[in-house]
Amino acid sequence: MATRVSATPAAQTLISKLTAEHGPIVFLQSGGCCEGSGPLCMPKHELKPSAMDVILGELNEGALFYMSDSHFSFAENMHTILDAQPGSSGSFSLDCGSGFAFITKARLFEDDELAHLPPIVRAGY
């Protein structure tokens, strides 16, 4: 089965570091339309997802990746790739001050991947 989201080794390392420091974490991509959009990373207990937010998948350390419904309508035919690059992120994201910033990149799904995607799961009931 194809996946809707994945993390690069650099992102996996930063996820592990932040999880060790803060406990379980989650991501929310609520906007952006270009390469290098920044998701918000926060402690799991601080996110109250909308019933319409889409759960793209689970990354290492159990980190769930959510995407707002409006952004997903734009990105539903793309595989989201979470990366971490040297730099600074927004001040409300846990990666701020780590020396790295999470960014998302995307690529279009291949036809065979589209045929094997898991069903869309929303955060709601």
CORURFEN-V339620 format. One record per helix or strand of 2 or more residues. SS is the DSSP state (a for helix, b for strand). FROM is the first residue (numbers start at 1). LEN is the number of residues. Records with the same first field share a line. If there is no record, write none. Layout:
SS->FROM-LEN  FROM-LEN
This chain:
b->5-3  25-5  40-4  54-5  64-4  78-9  100-9  121-2
a->9-14  44-3  60-3  69-7  111-4
